[in-house]
């Protein structure tokens, strides 16, 4: 008989996500539902504030994405008021965004997603010498000796025997779809631990340019830290040659880890799960806004990542997009736990977006969602009425379709190593592999951006901020703009309406809203839901590893995706730890 499988919460993500799936008698998923079960109210908090300070609030939408909402926010204000930022500021932003991408992707793979493929307990059975041989066969990474892996195995054994397994405690260890040999599991566990130390170095780049991490500082019109051509104590609070040398060292360490550890590990692990390159796509439509400009956000030809839409897997055509066009971008609430003033079937462009609440959902605890009505705090964004997937896979596909040679060469080499066709990228593991490929593409750009910044400084250009229009008295009585970027999880945009110098409306449509949103008025599922209905069969409903793998391949961030709190201040739920 059919069965409703509930996974709540989906663990190893940011935020609170519930997945319900209906299966047939053979265990195949026939229907799936994605529910964001937490709320946020940042957009309401921003109303009436000075738009120049919006980034400091908007950036707190999420602590994992850290800088991306700050970037989108300052770009929204700059777009609305006609700011242009100096070349140095653009280079600094590119470096900071790139560091966020690579940091986020590595941490996601090892600490959030790898446990879907790696059986940690199996690593205790590995032969360290054989593990060393395996590691050296796929990479020239220095830490690959038998002693290194023996030490890791000893640490792991001590950890397991202590009984204090922490995040490892509830893994689906022993599930029949764990396919890695013990040596591959030990190699992955060693690199899991290595990545923990590595990530502490990477965030130093944000502290050099933004003063701190998480939530580095930003500034409408440029970068917050002045540049000094000296290294003396008088330049201690400025970006100087010492800080730039530190940034160069960080980039070198990032490049080494991505090239010699992350990408080889991804391909090695994927080679044991090639069947997962044939399931989990779902939508077949992909969307990017574009990012990493060489000359400015108003010069799309200079962007490393182009903006555009791919429909129905057709890589022969990239359809242009316009984020200001009300016919292109709309958000729906047909299956969300609140209403628009015009009703639940109306779609609104973010300039006219609403965050008013009319809660229509059940009060927890409840056994299952009422999927015929409302079942999520997330809205349902659509591009020209179609559900779209955003994220690393969308970006790699758009780069590939645009003829970007480094992407084509890298993707071709990876697929050849795995003996797979290009179509294999449209899948759960294609999404995971794209994240590693993108990290390699982006990290290879970073040294060039840093060289350009240092070249400008040596040439006497130390400007990082444009004070134009800083006086609100010079602003128009009403202005509106959109700030967009490619966050690690996908296309992110903030829309702002400014009236009489204050924020009148503010709407953030984030990657996980695109991917995790519920069905729209036409019944179209969102990307999470569609991906789970794409050739998924549960071996054991009590151990829904298959659901976890595909959902984690999107790298969910539900704290970013939800929108509203109760406008009347009423308590909607209580969460207790027993």
Residue pairs with C-beta under 8 A, 6 or more apart in sequence:
1 25
2 22
2 23
2 24
2 25
2 30
3 22
3 23
3 541
4 20
4 21
4 22
4 368
5 20
5 21
5 22
5 23
5 538
5 541
5 544
5 547
6 18
6 19
6 20
6 367
6 368
7 18
7 19
7 20
7 21
7 544
7 547
7 548
8 18
8 19
8 37
9 16
9 17
9 18
9 37
10 17
10 18
10 19
10 548
10 551
10 552
10 556
11 170
12 111
12 112
12 113
12 115
12 167
12 552
13 112
13 551
13 552
13 555
13 556
13 557
13 558
14 62
14 63
14 64
14 65
14 556
14 557
14 558
14 559
14 560
15 36
15 38
15 512
15 556
15 557
15 558
15 559
15 560
15 561
15 562
16 36
16 37
16 38
16 558
17 34
17 35
17 36
17 37
17 516
17 551
17 556
17 558
18 34
18 35
18 36
18 37
18 369
19 32
19 33
19 34
19 35
19 528
19 532
19 547
19 551
20 32
20 33
20 35
20 368
20 369
20 371
21 29
21 31
21 32
21 33
21 532
21 536
21 538
21 544
21 547
22 29
22 30
22 31
22 32
23 29
23 30
23 537
23 538
23 541
24 30
26 537
27 537
27 538
27 539
27 541
28 536
28 537
29 532
29 533
29 536
29 537
29 538
29 547
30 533
31 371
31 533
32 525
32 528
32 529
32 530
32 532
32 533
33 369
33 371
33 375
33 518
33 519
33 529
34 376
34 378
34 516
34 517
34 518
34 526
34 528
34 529
35 369
35 375
35 376
35 377
35 378
35 518
36 376
36 377
36 378
36 516
36 558
36 561
36 562
37 364
37 376
37 377
37 558
38 377
38 558
38 559
38 562
39 377
39 562
39 563
39 564
39 565
39 566
39 572
40 61
40 559
40 562
40 563
40 564
40 565
41 355
41 564
41 565
42 57
42 58
42 60
42 61
42 508
43 355
43 506
43 507
43 508
43 563
43 564
44 355
44 564
44 565
44 567
45 57
46 54
46 57
46 58
46 503
46 506
47 503
47 504
47 505
47 506
48 502
48 503
49 57
49 502
49 503
50 472
50 501
50 502
50 503
51 77
51 80
51 81
51 220
51 496
51 498
51 501
51 502
51 503
52 77
52 220
54 73
54 76
54 77
54 496
54 503
54 506
55 69
55 70
55 73
55 74
55 77
55 218
55 220
56 70
58 69
58 70
58 72
58 73
58 494
58 506
58 508
59 66
59 67
59 69
59 70
59 73
59 215
59 218
60 69
60 215
61 69
61 508
61 510
61 559
61 560
62 68
62 69
62 557
62 559
62 560
63 214
63 215
63 559
64 104
64 557
64 559
65 100
65 104
65 487
65 488
65 489
65 557
65 560
66 100
66 206
66 213
66 214
66 215
66 216
67 96
67 97
67 100
67 206
67 210
67 214
67 215
67 216
67 218
68 97
68 100
68 485
68 487
68 488
68 492
69 492
69 494
69 508
69 560
70 215
70 216
70 218
71 93
71 96
71 97
71 218
71 483
71 485
72 483
72 484
72 485
72 487
72 492
72 493
72 494
72 508
73 218
73 483
73 494
73 496
74 218
74 219
74 220
74 221
74 483
75 297
75 483
75 484
75 485
75 494
76 481
76 482
76 483
76 493
76 494
76 495
76 496
77 83
77 220
77 481
77 483
77 496
77 498
78 84
78 85
78 220
78 221
78 297
78 481
78 483
79 297
79 481
79 482
79 483
80 479
80 480
80 481
80 496
80 498
81 469
81 475
81 479
81 481
81 498
82 469
83 220
83 221
83 466
83 468
83 469
84 296
84 298
84 466
84 468
85 93
85 221
85 222
85 223
85 296
85 465
85 466
86 222
86 461
86 463
86 464
86 465
86 466
87 452
87 456
87 461
88 222
88 223
88 227
88 453
88 456
88 457
88 461
88 462
88 463
88 464
89 221
89 222
89 223
89 463
89 464
89 465
89 466
90 293
90 294
90 295
90 296
91 449
91 450
91 452
91 453
91 456
92 209
92 223
92 239
92 453
92 464
93 223
94 292
94 293
94 445
94 449
95 205
95 209
95 247
95 446
95 449
95 450
95 453
96 205
96 206
96 209
96 210
96 216
97 291
97 292
97 485
97 486
98 292
98 442
98 443
98 445
98 446
98 449
99 202
99 203
99 205
99 206
99 250
99 254
99 446
100 206
100 487
100 488
101 438
101 439
101 442
101 488
102 202
102 254
102 258
102 439
102 442
102 443
103 199
103 202
103 203
104 488
104 489
104 555
105 262
105 392
105 435
105 436
105 438
105 439
105 488
106 195
106 198
106 199
106 257
106 258
106 262
106 439
107 195
107 199
108 435
108 488
108 555
109 262
109 265
109 266
109 432
109 435
109 436
110 188
110 191
110 192
110 195
110 262
111 192
111 195
111 196
112 552
112 555
113 432
113 552
113 553
113 555
114 188
114 192
114 269
115 167
115 168
115 171
116 545
116 548
116 549
116 552
117 178
117 180
117 188
117 269
117 272
117 273
117 549
118 178
118 180
118 184
118 185
118 188
118 189
118 192
118 269
119 171
119 173
119 174
119 175
119 178
119 180
119 185
120 156
120 168
120 171
120 173
120 185
120 189
121 160
121 171
121 173
121 174
122 173
122 178
122 180
122 182
122 185
123 153
123 156
123 182
123 185
123 186
123 188
123 189
124 153
124 156
124 157
124 160
124 182
125 182
126 149
126 153
126 181
126 182
126 183
126 185
126 186
127 182
127 183
128 146
128 147
128 149
128 150
128 153
128 186
129 146
130 183
131 146
131 149
131 183
131 184
131 186
131 187
131 190
132 144
132 145
132 146
132 148
132 149
134 183
134 184
134 187
134 268
135 141
135 144
135 149
135 187
136 144
138 264
138 265
138 267
138 268
139 260
139 261
139 264
140 260
141 256
141 260
141 261
141 264
143 190
143 194
148 190
149 186
149 187
149 190
152 186
152 189
152 190
152 193
153 186
155 193
156 186
156 189
159 165
159 168
160 168
172 178
172 543
172 545
172 548
175 539
175 540
175 543
175 545
176 539
177 539
177 545
177 546
179 272
179 273
180 188
180 269
180 272
184 268
184 269
184 272
187 265
187 268
188 265
188 269
191 261
191 265
194 257
194 261
195 257
195 261
195 262
198 253
198 257
201 250
201 253
202 250
202 253
202 254
203 213
203 214
204 246
204 247
204 250
205 247
205 250
205 251
206 212
206 213
206 216
207 213
207 216
208 225
208 239
208 243
208 244
208 246
208 247
209 216
209 223
209 225
209 239
209 247
210 216
210 217
210 218
210 224
210 225
211 217
211 224
211 225
217 224
217 225
218 224
219 465
221 465
221 466
221 467
221 468
221 470
222 463
222 464
222 465
222 466
223 464
223 465
225 237
225 238
225 239
225 464
226 237
226 238
226 239
226 462
226 464
227 238
227 239
227 240
227 457
227 462
227 464
228 234
228 235
228 238
228 239
228 240
228 462
229 240
229 241
229 457
229 462
230 240
230 241
231 240
231 241
231 242
244 450
244 453
244 454
247 450
248 447
248 450
251 443
251 446
251 447
251 450
254 443
254 446
255 443
255 444
255 446
255 447
258 436
258 439
258 440
258 443
259 440
259 443
262 436
262 439
263 436
263 437
263 439
263 440
266 432
266 433
266 435
266 436
267 414
267 417
267 418
267 433
267 436
270 276
270 277
270 418
270 429
270 432
270 433
271 417
271 418
273 429
274 418
274 420
274 429
276 427
276 428
276 429
276 549
277 418
277 420
277 424
277 425
277 427
277 428
277 429
277 430
278 424
278 427
278 535
279 427
279 428
279 534
279 535
279 536
279 550
280 427
280 428
280 429
280 431
280 531
280 532
280 534
280 535
280 536
280 549
280 550
280 553
281 426
281 427
281 428
281 430
281 530
281 531
281 534
282 389
282 525
282 527
282 529
282 530
282 531
282 532
282 533
282 534
283 387
283 388
283 389
283 527
283 530
283 531
284 311
284 312
284 313
284 426
285 309
285 310
285 311
285 312
285 383
285 386
285 387
285 388
285 389
286 309
286 310
286 388
286 389
286 390
286 393
286 394
286 397
286 398
287 308
287 309
287 310
287 321
287 383
287 388
287 389
287 390
287 394
287 490
287 491
287 514
288 305
288 306
288 307
288 308
288 309
288 390
288 394
288 395
288 398
288 486
288 490
288 491
289 307
289 321
289 323
289 484
289 485
289 486
289 491
289 492
289 493
290 300
290 303
290 305
290 306
290 307
290 308
290 484
290 486
291 303
291 304
291 305
291 484
291 485
291 486
292 303
292 304
292 305
292 442
292 445
292 486
293 299
293 302
293 303
293 304
294 302
294 303
294 304
295 302
296 302
300 306
300 307
304 442
304 445
305 395
305 398
305 399
305 486
306 318
306 398
306 399
306 402
307 320
307 321
307 398
308 318
308 319
308 320
308 321
308 398
308 402
309 318
309 319
309 320
309 321
309 383
309 388
310 317
310 318
310 319
310 394
310 397
310 398
310 401
311 317
311 319
311 386
313 423
313 426
315 397
315 400
315 401
315 422
316 401
317 401
318 398
318 401
318 402
321 328
321 383
322 328
323 329
323 482
323 484
323 493
323 495
324 351
324 482
325 349
326 349
326 351
326 352
327 384
328 383
328 384
329 349
329 350
329 381
329 382
329 383
329 509
330 347
330 348
330 349
330 381
330 382
330 385
331 347
331 348
331 350
331 353
331 379
331 380
331 381
331 382
331 507
331 509
331 513
332 345
332 346
332 347
332 379
332 380
332 381
332 382
332 520
332 521
333 339
333 340
333 344
333 379
333 380
334 344
334 345
334 380
334 518
334 519
334 520
334 521
335 371
335 373
335 374
335 375
335 376
335 380
335 518
335 519
335 520
336 344
336 374
336 376
336 377
336 378
336 379
336 380
336 518
337 357
337 359
337 360
337 361
337 374
337 375
337 376
337 377
338 356
338 357
338 358
338 359
338 360
338 374
338 377
338 564
339 356
339 358
339 360
340 346
340 348
340 354
340 356
341 354
341 356
342 348
344 521
345 521
347 382
347 521
348 354
350 482
350 493
350 495
350 507
350 509
351 480
351 495
351 497
351 505
351 507
352 505
353 495
353 505
353 507
355 507
355 563
355 564
356 564
356 567
357 564
357 565
357 566
357 567
359 566
359 572
360 373
360 374
361 370
361 374
361 375
362 370
363 572
363 573
364 573
369 375
371 519
375 518
376 517
376 518
377 562
377 563
377 564
378 512
378 513
378 516
378 517
378 518
378 558
378 561
378 562
378 563
379 509
379 513
379 517
379 563
380 387
380 517
380 518
380 519
380 520
380 526
381 388
381 509
381 513
381 514
381 517
382 388
382 520
382 524
385 522
386 524
387 517
387 520
387 524
387 525
387 526
387 527
387 530
388 394
388 514
388 527
389 490
389 514
389 515
389 527
390 489
390 490
390 491
390 511
390 514
390 515
391 431
391 434
391 489
391 490
391 511
391 515
391 554
391 555
392 431
392 434
392 435
392 437
392 438
392 488
392 490
393 425
393 426
393 430
393 431
393 434
393 435
394 490
394 491
395 434
395 438
395 486
395 490
396 407
396 411
396 425
396 434
396 437
396 438
396 441
397 425
397 434
399 407
399 441
400 407
400 408
400 411
406 441
406 444
407 437
407 441
410 437
410 440
410 441
411 422
411 425
411 437
414 433
414 437
415 421
415 422
415 424
415 425
418 424
424 430
425 433
425 434
428 531
428 549
428 550
428 553
429 553
431 553
431 554
432 553
435 555
456 462
469 475
472 501
475 498
475 501
477 499
477 500
478 497
478 498
478 499
478 500
478 504
479 497
479 498
480 495
480 496
480 497
480 498
481 495
481 496
482 493
482 494
482 495
482 496
483 493
483 494
483 496
484 491
484 492
484 493
484 494
485 492
485 493
486 492
487 510
487 511
488 555
489 510
489 511
489 512
489 515
489 554
489 555
489 556
489 557
489 560
490 511
490 512
490 514
490 515
491 511
491 514
492 508
492 509
492 510
492 511
493 508
493 509
494 506
494 507
494 508
495 505
495 506
495 507
495 508
495 509
496 503
496 505
496 506
497 503
497 504
497 505
497 506
498 504
508 560
510 557
510 560
510 561
511 557
511 560
511 561
512 554
512 556
512 557
512 558
512 560
512 561
513 560
513 561
514 526
514 527
515 526
515 527
515 528
515 554
515 556
516 526
516 527
516 528
516 554
516 556
516 558
516 561
517 526
517 561
518 526
518 529
519 525
519 526
519 529
525 533
527 554
528 550
528 551
528 554
528 556
531 550
531 553
531 554
532 547
532 550
532 551
536 546
536 547
536 550
537 546
538 544
538 546
538 547
539 545
539 546
566 572
